[in-house]
Amino acid sequence: MQPPKFTPMELDSLISEAVAWISKQREAYLPLSSPLDEHQKSKLNAFFPHEILERARVLDLSQSNQTIPYPPFYETVRAGGNRVIPDATHMTGVPFVDVIAFNQKPTLRTLFHNLVHVAQFALVGTERFMRGYFKTLNEAGLWMVVPFEEQAYQLDARYTRNPSDVFSVESEVREWIKAGRY
């Protein structure tokens, strides 16, 4: 059964709330986060622009027995019908624009996946990212088919299959923008 659709006004409200929450989390985590270390940069610099690797910050919340907080707008999303969305406390990591909070020590694969999102945020902006996310949730009811997630999973699988097969994440994101896939 399809979940009931949000109205355009309800979607706009959800998007605004999500953008504000992401901004708030970014500001809270930024002073606690660290830049990528040299090992991480050396392993990932062939895939990401220098600016992304220099700008990105990471925070391993497991070191302080914390977890990524539950987004308050999830209640509205879940109340709106049978929608499948991830529980932030059980996710490996969540990017807050350029600050990535991890619930457990990041691996190169989880870092790669989240850096794809950092590149997406940089190229499309937070509001457009969240609009695309909620539009797909509204239509399909499933977060895993959100194009931003679909692309991040495809690229991290490609990276994991063969880390020596270099490709440009930025070019891949730009291609999806150009093709109207977001």
N, CA and C atoms as an extended XYZ file, in Angstrom:
546
Properties=species:S:1:pos:R:3:atomname:S:1:resname:S:1:resid:I:1 pbc="F F F"
N         0.835       -1.187        0.000 N   MET     1
C         0.000        0.000        0.000 CA  MET     1
C         0.878        1.248        0.000 C   MET     1
N         0.572        2.175       -0.856 N   GLN     2
C         1.317        3.429       -0.948 CA  GLN     2
C         1.019        4.316        0.257 C   GLN     2
N         2.075        4.942        0.817 N   PRO     3
C         1.810        5.893        1.892 CA  PRO     3
C         1.106        7.125        1.334 C   PRO     3
N         0.300        7.793        2.157 N   PRO     4
C        -0.334        9.026        1.677 CA  PRO     4
C         0.730       10.071        1.354 C   PRO     4
N         0.464       10.840        0.357 N   LYS     5
C         1.432       11.844       -0.093 CA  LYS     5
C         1.342       13.104        0.754 C   LYS     5
N         2.508       13.704        0.965 N   PHE     6
C         2.545       15.015        1.594 CA  PHE     6
C         2.134       16.052        0.564 C   PHE     6
N         1.492       17.100        1.007 N   THR     7
C         1.147       18.204        0.117 CA  THR     7
C         2.430       18.998       -0.167 C   THR     7
N         2.426       19.814       -1.211 N   PRO     8
C         3.594       20.662       -1.460 CA  PRO     8
C         3.967       21.529       -0.249 C   PRO     8
N         2.962       22.037        0.464 N   MET     9
C         3.227       22.860        1.647 CA  MET     9
C         3.864       22.024        2.763 C   MET     9
N         3.368       20.806        2.951 N   GLU    10
C         3.950       19.929        3.964 CA  GLU    10
C         5.388       19.556        3.606 C   GLU    10
N         5.626       19.299        2.313 N   LEU    11
C         6.994       18.995        1.867 CA  LEU    11
C         7.926       20.176        2.119 C   LEU    11
N         7.483       21.369        1.767 N   ASP    12
C         8.299       22.564        2.005 CA  ASP    12
C         8.640       22.717        3.482 C   ASP    12
N         7.680       22.448        4.335 N   SER    13
C         7.900       22.544        5.781 CA  SER    13
C         8.918       21.503        6.249 C   SER    13
N         8.781       20.268        5.775 N   LEU    14
C         9.738       19.211        6.124 CA  LEU    14
C        11.144       19.564        5.651 C   LEU    14
N        11.242       20.058        4.445 N   ILE    15
C        12.546       20.421        3.882 CA  ILE    15
C        13.181       21.535        4.703 C   ILE    15
N        12.413       22.542        5.043 N   SER    16
C        12.935       23.645        5.869 CA  SER    16
C        13.413       23.139        7.219 C   SER    16
N        12.622       22.262        7.825 N   GLU    17
C        12.995       21.712        9.124 CA  GLU    17
C        14.271       20.877        9.023 C   GLU    17
N        14.382       20.084        7.961 N   ALA    18
C        15.573       19.248        7.771 CA  ALA    18
C        16.818       20.101        7.525 C   ALA    18
N        16.698       21.122        6.702 N   VAL    19
C        17.839       22.003        6.421 CA  VAL    19
C        18.298       22.692        7.712 C   VAL    19
N        17.358       23.161        8.509 N   ALA    20
C        17.709       23.815        9.781 CA  ALA    20
C        18.374       22.821       10.735 C   ALA    20
N        17.867       21.598       10.797 N   TRP    21
C        18.447       20.578       11.684 CA  TRP    21
C        19.862       20.216       11.250 C   TRP    21
N        20.065       20.055        9.945 N   ILE    22
C        21.401       19.743        9.423 CA  ILE    22
C        22.368       20.862        9.770 C   ILE    22
N        21.945       22.093        9.586 N   SER    23
C        22.788       23.239        9.916 CA  SER    23
C        23.134       23.267       11.407 C   SER    23
N        22.151       23.001       12.243 N   LYS    24
C        22.362       22.989       13.691 CA  LYS    24
C        23.353       21.890       14.092 C   LYS    24
N        23.193       20.704       13.511 N   GLN    25
C        24.118       19.603       13.833 CA  GLN    25
C        25.525       19.920       13.339 C   GLN    25
N        25.624       20.502       12.149 N   ARG    26
C        26.932       20.870       11.607 CA  ARG    26
C        27.643       21.834       12.549 C   ARG    26
N        26.920       22.852       12.984 N   GLU    27
C        27.519       23.851       13.875 CA  GLU    27
C        27.932       23.244       15.211 C   GLU    27
N        27.140       22.300       15.722 N   ALA    28
C        27.468       21.653       16.999 CA  ALA    28
C        28.686       20.740       16.870 C   ALA    28
N        28.783       20.027       15.759 N   TYR    29
C        29.865       19.054       15.598 CA  TYR    29
C        31.156       19.637       15.037 C   TYR    29
N        31.078       20.740       14.334 N   LEU    30
C        32.269       21.310       13.704 CA  LEU    30
C        33.426       21.525       14.688 C   LEU    30
N        33.217       22.149       15.846 N   PRO    31
C        34.349       22.375       16.751 CA  PRO    31
C        34.927       21.084       17.344 C   PRO    31
N        34.171       20.003       17.311 N   LEU    32
C        34.618       18.727       17.873 CA  LEU    32
C        35.246       17.822       16.826 C   LEU    32
N        35.110       18.182       15.572 N   SER    33
C        35.550       17.327       14.471 CA  SER    33
C        37.002       17.597       14.088 C   SER    33
N        37.534       16.686       13.294 N   SER    34
C        38.928       16.778       12.846 CA  SER    34
C        38.997       16.662       11.332 C   SER    34
N        40.041       17.240       10.747 N   PRO    35
C        40.223       17.039        9.302 CA  PRO    35
C        40.594       15.579        9.024 C   PRO    35
N        40.473       15.189        7.786 N   LEU    36
C        40.921       13.855        7.397 CA  LEU    36
C        42.410       13.739        7.688 C   LEU    36
N        42.858       12.548        8.062 N   ASP    37
C        44.290       12.372        8.301 CA  ASP    37
C        45.002       12.114        6.965 C   ASP    37
N        46.299       12.128        6.997 N   GLU    38
C        47.081       12.000        5.759 CA  GLU    38
C        46.861       10.648        5.088 C   GLU    38
N        46.695        9.587        5.870 N   HIS    39
C        46.426        8.262        5.288 CA  HIS    39
C        45.106        8.282        4.519 C   HIS    39
N        44.065        8.829        5.130 N   GLN    40
C        42.764        8.907        4.465 CA  GLN    40
C        42.859        9.735        3.185 C   GLN    40
N        43.512       10.867        3.272 N   LYS    41
C        43.655       11.723        2.091 CA  LYS    41
C        44.416       11.011        0.986 C   LYS    41
N        45.490       10.318        1.348 N   SER    42
C        46.298        9.646        0.321 CA  SER    42
C        45.511        8.527       -0.366 C   SER    42
N        44.644        7.858        0.361 N   LYS    43
C        43.845        6.773       -0.219 CA  LYS    43
C        42.677        7.290       -1.067 C   LYS    43
N        42.228        8.511       -0.797 N   LEU    44
C        41.016        9.019       -1.437 CA  LEU    44
C        41.248       10.180       -2.401 C   LEU    44
N        42.468       10.716       -2.453 N   ASN    45
C        42.695       11.927       -3.247 CA  ASN    45
C        42.531       11.727       -4.752 C   ASN    45
N        42.639       10.507       -5.226 N   ALA    46
C        42.442       10.275       -6.659 CA  ALA    46
C        40.964       10.323       -7.038 C   ALA    46
N        40.070       10.214       -6.058 N   PHE    47
C        38.632       10.143       -6.313 CA  PHE    47
C        37.890       11.451       -6.048 C   PHE    47
N        38.446       12.267       -5.168 N   PHE    48
C        37.758       13.487       -4.738 CA  PHE    48
C        38.626       14.715       -4.999 C   PHE    48
N        37.996       15.848       -5.290 N   PRO    49
C        38.759       17.080       -5.444 CA  PRO    49
C        39.467       17.439       -4.127 C   PRO    49
N        40.599       18.041       -4.247 N   HIS    50
C        41.386       18.476       -3.093 CA  HIS    50
C        40.533       19.288       -2.118 C   HIS    50
N        39.688       20.170       -2.662 N   GLU    51
C        38.859       21.042       -1.825 CA  GLU    51
C        37.919       20.236       -0.921 C   GLU    51
N        37.361       19.165       -1.444 N   ILE    52
C        36.449       18.323       -0.648 CA  ILE    52
C        37.225       17.662        0.486 C   ILE    52
N        38.384       17.095        0.174 N   LEU    53
C        39.177       16.409        1.204 CA  LEU    53
C        39.700       17.378        2.256 C   LEU    53
N        39.995       18.593        1.874 N   GLU    54
C        40.475       19.592        2.838 CA  GLU    54
C        39.336       20.164        3.677 C   GLU    54
N        38.180       20.277        3.077 N   ARG    55
C        37.027       20.878        3.765 CA  ARG    55
C        36.337       19.900        4.722 C   ARG    55
N        36.312       18.628        4.351 N   ALA    56
C        35.584       17.622        5.140 CA  ALA    56
C        36.183       17.465        6.531 C   ALA    56
N        35.295       17.264        7.484 N   ARG    57
C        35.679       17.017        8.874 CA  ARG    57
C        34.962       15.764        9.341 C   ARG    57
N        35.592       15.025       10.238 N   VAL    58
C        34.993       13.793       10.754 CA  VAL    58
C        34.981       13.807       12.272 C   VAL    58
N        34.000       13.095       12.806 N   LEU    59
C        33.861       12.968       14.248 CA  LEU    59
C        33.365       11.564       14.547 C   LEU    59
N        34.139       10.812       15.328 N   ASP    60
C        33.762        9.463       15.743 CA  ASP    60
C        33.060        9.586       17.092 C   ASP    60
N        31.735        9.556       17.062 N   LEU    61
C        30.951        9.730       18.281 CA  LEU    61
C        31.091        8.554       19.248 C   LEU    61
N        31.489        7.394       18.748 N   SER    62
C        31.625        6.230       19.626 CA  SER    62
C        32.709        6.431       20.679 C   SER    62
N        33.652        7.319       20.410 N   GLN    63
C        34.710        7.595       21.384 CA  GLN    63
C        34.173        8.295       22.629 C   GLN    63
N        33.008        8.904       22.515 N   SER    64
C        32.413        9.594       23.662 CA  SER    64
C        31.084        8.959       24.079 C   SER    64
N        30.845        7.727       23.607 N   ASN    65
C        29.601        7.007       23.908 CA  ASN    65
C        28.348        7.780       23.502 C   ASN    65
N        28.444        8.558       22.455 N   GLN    66
C        27.300        9.280       21.920 CA  GLN    66
C        26.874        8.623       20.610 C   GLN    66
N        25.702        8.990       20.136 N   THR    67
C        25.237        8.573       18.820 CA  THR    67
C        24.642        9.784       18.115 C   THR    67
N        24.499        9.640       16.831 N   ILE    68
C        23.878       10.692       16.034 CA  ILE    68
C        22.448       10.867       16.538 C   ILE    68
N        22.023       12.094       16.796 N   PRO    69
C        20.674       12.302       17.348 CA  PRO    69
C        19.576       11.974       16.342 C   PRO    69
N        18.451       11.620       16.885 N   TYR    70
C        17.264       11.317       16.101 CA  TYR    70
C        16.706       12.611       15.521 C   TYR    70
N        16.578       12.702       14.197 N   PRO    71
C        16.038       13.936       13.609 CA  PRO    71
C        14.579       14.141       14.010 C   PRO    71
N        14.221       15.295       14.543 N   PRO    72
C        12.845       15.521       15.007 CA  PRO    72
C        11.804       15.422       13.895 C   PRO    72
N        12.176       15.715       12.663 N   PHE    73
C        11.222       15.658       11.558 CA  PHE    73
C        10.894       14.221       11.140 C   PHE    73
N        11.643       13.241       11.635 N   TYR    74
C        11.339       11.841       11.333 CA  TYR    74
C         9.943       11.454       11.820 C   TYR    74
N         9.532       12.025       12.938 N   GLU    75
C         8.193       11.714       13.457 CA  GLU    75
C         7.115       12.096       12.448 C   GLU    75
N         7.272       13.245       11.830 N   THR    76
C         6.322       13.692       10.818 CA  THR    76
C         6.360       12.773        9.606 C   THR    76
N         7.568       12.399        9.184 N   VAL    77
C         7.711       11.518        8.025 CA  VAL    77
C         7.051       10.170        8.306 C   VAL    77
N         7.342        9.601        9.455 N   ARG    78
C         6.766        8.292        9.800 CA  ARG    78
C         5.255        8.378       10.027 C   ARG    78
N         4.795        9.462       10.604 N   ALA    79
C         3.351        9.631       10.840 CA  ALA    79
C         2.590        9.767        9.532 C   ALA    79
N         3.288       10.168        8.491 N   GLY    80
C         2.650       10.377        7.191 CA  GLY    80
C         2.392        9.105        6.418 C   GLY    80
N         2.672        7.955        6.995 N   GLY    81
C         2.392        6.713        6.282 CA  GLY    81
C         3.519        5.715        6.408 C   GLY    81
N         3.444        4.705        5.591 N   ASN    82
C         4.398        3.610        5.630 CA  ASN    82
C         5.650        3.986        4.831 C   ASN    82
N         6.514        4.781        5.432 N   ARG    83
C         7.765        5.191        4.781 CA  ARG    83
C         8.927        4.556        5.521 C   ARG    83
N         9.894        4.074        4.757 N   VAL    84
C        11.074        3.453        5.344 CA  VAL    84
C        12.204        4.466        5.307 C   VAL    84
N        12.635        4.879        6.495 N   ILE    85
C        13.754        5.809        6.628 CA  ILE    85
C        14.728        5.231        7.634 C   ILE    85
N        16.019        5.567        7.499 N   PRO    86
C        17.002        5.001        8.414 CA  PRO    86
C        16.899        5.633        9.797 C   PRO    86
N        17.232        4.860       10.803 N   ASP    87
C        17.305        5.376       12.162 CA  ASP    87
C        18.726        5.890       12.372 C   ASP    87
N        18.872        7.169       12.595 N   ALA    88
C        20.198        7.793       12.696 CA  ALA    88
C        21.076        7.136       13.753 C   ALA    88
N        20.481        6.648       14.826 N   THR    89
C        21.296        6.038       15.881 CA  THR    89
C        21.895        4.708       15.445 C   THR    89
N        21.334        4.097       14.386 N   HIS    90
C        21.868        2.829       13.893 CA  HIS    90
C        22.664        2.983       12.602 C   HIS    90
N        22.764        4.191       12.118 N   MET    91
C        23.534        4.425       10.896 CA  MET    91
C        25.021        4.495       11.223 C   MET    91
N        25.836        4.124       10.254 N   THR    92
C        27.282        4.200       10.432 CA  THR    92
C        27.734        5.647       10.522 C   THR    92
N        27.247        6.481        9.608 N   GLY    93
C        27.635        7.883        9.600 CA  GLY    93
C        26.591        8.732        8.913 C   GLY    93
N        26.597       10.017        9.254 N   VAL    94
C        25.681       10.977        8.634 CA  VAL    94
C        26.472       12.236        8.310 C   VAL    94
N        26.407       12.675        7.045 N   PRO    95
C        27.072       13.925        6.691 CA  PRO    95
C        26.170       15.118        6.998 C   PRO    95
N        26.728       16.084        7.664 N   PHE    96
C        26.051       17.355        7.902 CA  PHE    96
C        26.794       18.379        7.061 C   PHE    96
N        26.487       18.371        5.781 N   VAL    97
C        27.131       19.153        4.731 CA  VAL    97
C        28.572       18.674        4.581 C   VAL    97
N        29.509       19.242        5.326 N   ASP    98
C        30.917       18.860        5.215 CA  ASP    98
C        31.480       18.287        6.510 C   ASP    98
N        30.638       18.110        7.506 N   VAL    99
C        31.034       17.505        8.783 CA  VAL    99
C        30.323       16.159        8.879 C   VAL    99
N        31.101       15.091        8.965 N   ILE   100
C        30.526       13.744        8.990 CA  ILE   100
C        30.639       13.191       10.401 C   ILE   100
N        29.498       12.896       10.996 N   ALA   101
C        29.463       12.269       12.319 CA  ALA   101
C        29.302       10.764       12.112 C   ALA   101
N        30.143        9.988       12.787 N   PHE   102
C        30.097        8.536       12.687 CA  PHE   102
C        29.692        7.950       14.030 C   PHE   102
N        28.825        6.949       13.992 N   ASN   103
C        28.442        6.238       15.209 CA  ASN   103
C        29.476        5.196       15.608 C   ASN   103
N        30.367        4.889       14.697 N   GLN   104
C        31.458        3.956       14.967 CA  GLN   104
C        32.670        4.396       14.169 C   GLN   104
N        33.822        3.859       14.527 N   LYS   105
C        35.057        4.261       13.856 CA  LYS   105
C        34.901        4.085       12.341 C   LYS   105
N        35.142        5.143       11.580 N   PRO   106
C        34.939        5.046       10.135 CA  PRO   106
C        35.995        4.170        9.456 C   PRO   106
N        35.543        3.423        8.465 N   THR   107
C        36.451        2.693        7.583 CA  THR   107
C        36.638        3.539        6.334 C   THR   107
N        37.560        3.166        5.473 N   LEU   108
C        37.712        3.914        4.223 CA  LEU   108
C        36.434        3.840        3.390 C   LEU   108
N        35.762        2.694        3.421 N   ARG   109
C        34.521        2.579        2.643 CA  ARG   109
C        33.436        3.505        3.194 C   ARG   109
N        33.227        3.519        4.509 N   THR   110
C        32.177        4.389        5.064 CA  THR   110
C        32.548        5.858        4.894 C   THR   110
N        33.833        6.142        4.981 N   LEU   111
C        34.282        7.515        4.730 CA  LEU   111
C        34.031        7.885        3.273 C   LEU   111
N        34.381        6.986        2.352 N   PHE   112
C        34.160        7.229        0.927 CA  PHE   112
C        32.683        7.525        0.662 C   PHE   112
N        31.806        6.659        1.164 N   HIS   113
C        30.364        6.832        0.957 CA  HIS   113
C        29.906        8.217        1.420 C   HIS   113
N        30.322        8.598        2.608 N   ASN   114
C        29.898        9.887        3.150 CA  ASN   114
C        30.542       11.056        2.431 C   ASN   114
N        31.745       10.868        1.918 N   LEU   115
C        32.376       11.927        1.128 CA  LEU   115
C        31.650       12.131       -0.206 C   LEU   115
N        31.045       11.068       -0.738 N   VAL   116
C        30.198       11.253       -1.930 CA  VAL   116
C        29.072       12.224       -1.582 C   VAL   116
N        28.474       12.050       -0.409 N   HIS   117
C        27.418       12.980        0.013 CA  HIS   117
C        27.965       14.394        0.217 C   HIS   117
N        29.160       14.515        0.762 N   VAL   118
C        29.772       15.842        0.921 CA  VAL   118
C        29.919       16.496       -0.450 C   VAL   118
N        30.366       15.725       -1.440 N   ALA   119
C        30.492       16.258       -2.803 CA  ALA   119
C        29.118       16.644       -3.356 C   ALA   119
N        28.105       15.831       -3.093 N   GLN   120
C        26.749       16.156       -3.546 CA  GLN   120
C        26.256       17.451       -2.900 C   GLN   120
N        26.447       17.572       -1.588 N   PHE   121
C        26.057       18.811       -0.901 CA  PHE   121
C        26.772       20.007       -1.524 C   PHE   121
N        28.062       19.854       -1.801 N   ALA   122
C        28.845       20.967       -2.354 CA  ALA   122
C        28.340       21.379       -3.732 C   ALA   122
N        27.907       20.408       -4.524 N   LEU   123
C        27.509       20.709       -5.895 CA  LEU   123
C        26.033       21.077       -6.061 C   LEU   123
N        25.156       20.547       -5.199 N   VAL   124
C        23.732       20.861       -5.375 CA  VAL   124
C        23.170       21.738       -4.270 C   VAL   124
N        23.850       21.813       -3.129 N   GLY   125
C        23.371       22.616       -2.010 CA  GLY   125
C        22.466       21.815       -1.092 C   GLY   125
N        22.381       22.255        0.141 N   THR   126
C        21.637       21.530        1.167 CA  THR   126
C        20.140       21.497        0.864 C   THR   126
N        19.571       22.616        0.465 N   GLU   127
C        18.126       22.671        0.223 CA  GLU   127
C        17.737       21.739       -0.932 C   GLU   127
N        18.487       21.758       -2.014 N   ARG   128
C        18.159       20.902       -3.163 CA  ARG   128
C        18.375       19.428       -2.807 C   ARG   128
N        19.410       19.150       -2.020 N   PHE   129
C        19.657       17.777       -1.568 CA  PHE   129
C        18.442       17.273       -0.786 C   PHE   129
N        17.999       18.063        0.182 N   MET   130
C        16.874       17.635        1.020 CA  MET   130
C        15.559       17.596        0.228 C   MET   130
N        15.396       18.498       -0.710 N   ARG   131
C        14.191       18.481       -1.548 CA  ARG   131
C        14.144       17.172       -2.347 C   ARG   131
N        15.276       16.776       -2.917 N   GLY   132
C        15.326       15.519       -3.659 CA  GLY   132
C        15.070       14.318       -2.769 C   GLY   132
N        15.608       14.375       -1.559 N   TYR   133
C        15.425       13.290       -0.601 CA  TYR   133
C        13.942       13.125       -0.261 C   TYR   133
N        13.293       14.218        0.132 N   PHE   134
C        11.893       14.146        0.540 CA  PHE   134
C        10.954       13.905       -0.637 C   PHE   134
N        11.311       14.383       -1.808 N   LYS   135
C        10.482       14.122       -2.987 CA  LYS   135
C        10.420       12.612       -3.247 C   LYS   135
N        11.560       11.940       -3.191 N   THR   136
C        11.579       10.495       -3.411 CA  THR   136
C        10.871        9.757       -2.286 C   THR   136
N        11.111       10.182       -1.041 N   LEU   137
C        10.391        9.558        0.081 CA  LEU   137
C         8.883        9.706       -0.102 C   LEU   137
N         8.472       10.849       -0.581 N   ASN   138
C         7.047       11.108       -0.783 CA  ASN   138
C         6.474       10.223       -1.895 C   ASN   138
N         7.267        9.999       -2.925 N   GLU   139
C         6.781        9.217       -4.068 CA  GLU   139
C         6.940        7.715       -3.865 C   GLU   139
N         8.084        7.294       -3.338 N   ALA   140
C         8.386        5.859       -3.254 CA  ALA   140
C         8.268        5.285       -1.846 C   ALA   140
N         8.417        6.145       -0.833 N   GLY   141
C         8.321        5.677        0.545 CA  GLY   141
C         9.544        4.950        1.051 C   GLY   141
N        10.636        4.987        0.300 N   LEU   142
C        11.829        4.214        0.659 CA  LEU   142
C        13.090        5.053        0.477 C   LEU   142
N        13.861        5.230        1.548 N   TRP   143
C        15.048        6.088        1.494 CA  TRP   143
C        16.147        5.527        0.601 C   TRP   143
N        16.243        4.212        0.454 N   MET   144
C        17.348        3.625       -0.310 CA  MET   144
C        17.258        3.911       -1.809 C   MET   144
N        16.092        4.339       -2.289 N   VAL   145
C        15.962        4.654       -3.706 CA  VAL   145
C        16.100        6.152       -3.982 C   VAL   145
N        16.400        6.919       -2.948 N   VAL   146
C        16.687        8.340       -3.144 CA  VAL   146
C        17.926        8.422       -4.034 C   VAL   146
N        17.890        9.160       -5.135 N   PRO   147
C        19.028        9.197       -6.048 CA  PRO   147
C        20.365        9.530       -5.381 C   PRO   147
N        20.370       10.411       -4.388 N   PHE   148
C        21.626       10.730       -3.706 CA  PHE   148
C        22.193        9.491       -3.013 C   PHE   148
N        21.326        8.694       -2.404 N   GLU   149
C        21.760        7.455       -1.752 CA  GLU   149
C        22.160        6.409       -2.787 C   GLU   149
N        21.339        6.285       -3.812 N   GLU   150
C        21.619        5.321       -4.868 CA  GLU   150
C        23.014        5.560       -5.445 C   GLU   150
N        23.325        6.795       -5.746 N   GLN   151
C        24.630        7.106       -6.318 CA  GLN   151
C        25.752        6.836       -5.320 C   GLN   151
N        25.571        7.228       -4.062 N   ALA   152
C        26.622        6.998       -3.057 CA  ALA   152
C        26.893        5.509       -2.888 C   ALA   152
N        25.848        4.693       -2.852 N   TYR   153
C        26.043        3.243       -2.731 CA  TYR   153
C        26.707        2.661       -3.973 C   TYR   153
N        26.319        3.115       -5.152 N   GLN   154
C        26.950        2.631       -6.384 CA  GLN   154
C        28.437        2.983       -6.417 C   GLN   154
N        28.750        4.231       -6.070 N   LEU   155
C        30.150        4.653       -6.123 CA  LEU   155
C        30.985        4.004       -5.035 C   LEU   155
N        30.429        3.819       -3.830 N   ASP   156
C        31.244        3.175       -2.799 CA  ASP   156
C        31.434        1.692       -3.124 C   ASP   156
N        30.467        1.054       -3.773 N   ALA   157
C        30.646       -0.343       -4.202 CA  ALA   157
C        31.714       -0.425       -5.294 C   ALA   157
N        31.685        0.514       -6.195 N   ARG   158
C        32.687        0.564       -7.269 CA  ARG   158
C        34.081        0.757       -6.689 C   ARG   158
N        34.192        1.664       -5.732 N   TYR   159
C        35.468        1.903       -5.053 CA  TYR   159
C        35.934        0.646       -4.313 C   TYR   159
N        35.037        0.007       -3.593 N   THR   160
C        35.395       -1.164       -2.792 CA  THR   160
C        35.798       -2.344       -3.678 C   THR   160
N        35.115       -2.514       -4.806 N   ARG   161
C        35.457       -3.608       -5.728 CA  ARG   161
C        36.890       -3.510       -6.207 C   ARG   161
N        37.325       -2.274       -6.516 N   ASN   162
C        38.669       -2.115       -7.065 CA  ASN   162
C        39.175       -0.700       -6.786 C   ASN   162
N        39.799       -0.480       -5.625 N   PRO   163
C        40.281        0.860       -5.277 CA  PRO   163
C        41.349        1.415       -6.225 C   PRO   163
N        41.921        0.555       -7.071 N   SER   164
C        42.919        1.057       -8.022 CA  SER   164
C        42.269        1.542       -9.320 C   SER   164
N        40.965        1.286       -9.495 N   ASP   165
C        40.227        1.773      -10.658 CA  ASP   165
C        39.720        3.176      -10.336 C   ASP   165
N        40.526        4.160      -10.648 N   VAL   166
C        40.266        5.542      -10.245 CA  VAL   166
C        39.185        6.176      -11.117 C   VAL   166
N        38.305        6.925      -10.478 N   PHE   167
C        37.279        7.701      -11.165 CA  PHE   167
C        37.048        8.964      -10.352 C   PHE   167
N        36.450        9.955      -10.978 N   SER   168
C        36.188       11.229      -10.325 CA  SER   168
C        34.767       11.257       -9.785 C   SER   168
N        34.630       11.305       -8.458 N   VAL   169
C        33.310       11.414       -7.841 CA  VAL   169
C        32.647       12.716       -8.297 C   VAL   169
N        33.401       13.781       -8.343 N   GLU   170
C        32.825       15.058       -8.765 CA  GLU   170
C        32.239       14.953      -10.172 C   GLU   170
N        32.951       14.312      -11.087 N   SER   171
C        32.432       14.140      -12.450 CA  SER   171
C        31.171       13.291      -12.466 C   SER   171
N        31.157       12.245      -11.646 N   GLU   172
C        29.977       11.378      -11.564 CA  GLU   172
C        28.769       12.167      -11.048 C   GLU   172
N        28.969       12.981      -10.024 N   VAL   173
C        27.874       13.781       -9.472 CA  VAL   173
C        27.402       14.793      -10.520 C   VAL   173
N        28.350       15.435      -11.186 N   ARG   174
C        27.980       16.407      -12.228 CA  ARG   174
C        27.185       15.746      -13.363 C   ARG   174
N        27.536       14.522      -13.717 N   GLU   175
C        26.799       13.801      -14.753 CA  GLU   175
C        25.345       13.550      -14.324 C   GLU   175
N        25.148       13.182      -13.069 N   TRP   176
C        23.780       12.947      -12.587 CA  TRP   176
C        23.001       14.262      -12.554 C   TRP   176
N        23.667       15.353      -12.214 N   ILE   177
C        23.004       16.670      -12.239 CA  ILE   177
C        22.585       16.981      -13.671 C   ILE   177
N        23.528       16.844      -14.602 N   LYS   178
C        23.291       17.154      -16.008 CA  LYS   178
C        22.159       16.285      -16.583 C   LYS   178
N        22.112       15.030      -16.157 N   ALA   179
C        21.095       14.098      -16.665 CA  ALA   179
C        19.753       14.257      -15.960 C   ALA   179
N        19.687       15.145      -14.954 N   GLY   180
C        18.433       15.366      -14.229 CA  GLY   180
C        18.055       14.210      -13.316 C   GLY   180
N        19.035       13.457      -12.847 N   ARG   181
C        18.745       12.292      -12.008 CA  ARG   181
C        18.474       12.660      -10.548 C   ARG   181
N        18.792       13.893      -10.182 N   TYR   182
C        18.491       14.340       -8.810 CA  TYR   182
C        17.207       15.128       -8.826 C   TYR   182
